[in-house]
Amino acid sequence: MSKEMMAVVVFGCIAAVAIVMLVIERRGIAARKAARGGREIDVSDLIAFGSAAGEGNSTRGRHD
């Protein structure tokens, strides 16, 4: 097998692994979204308000 053909095979394998990882991640995102009841959670809300934003709880005036 020539060096050029080996390079094509290696880059093809890298591309295939990247596509498989993308599909797995998309399925994980869909599963997490379904677990939240279909709600979207903004990452900036999680950073600012913590897990209460992800749970859909109000963060104003809450003193636990």
C-alpha positions, 0 to 999 in steps of 0.5 A, a space after each residue: 500500500 502506497 503512502 498516499 493510500 495509507 493517508 487516505 485510509 487514515 484520514 477516512 478513519 478519522 472522519 468516520 470516528 468524528 461522524 460517529 462521535 457527532 451522532 452519539 453526542 446528538 443522541 445524548 443531547 436529545 436524551 437530556 432534552 427529553 429528560 427535562 421535558 423538552 425544555 431548552 436550558 440556556 448555558 448562561 442561565 446555569 452559569 449565573 443562577 446555578 442548577 435552579 435555572 436548569 430545574 425551572 425554579 425561580 431564583 428570585 427571593 428564594 432562601 433555602 
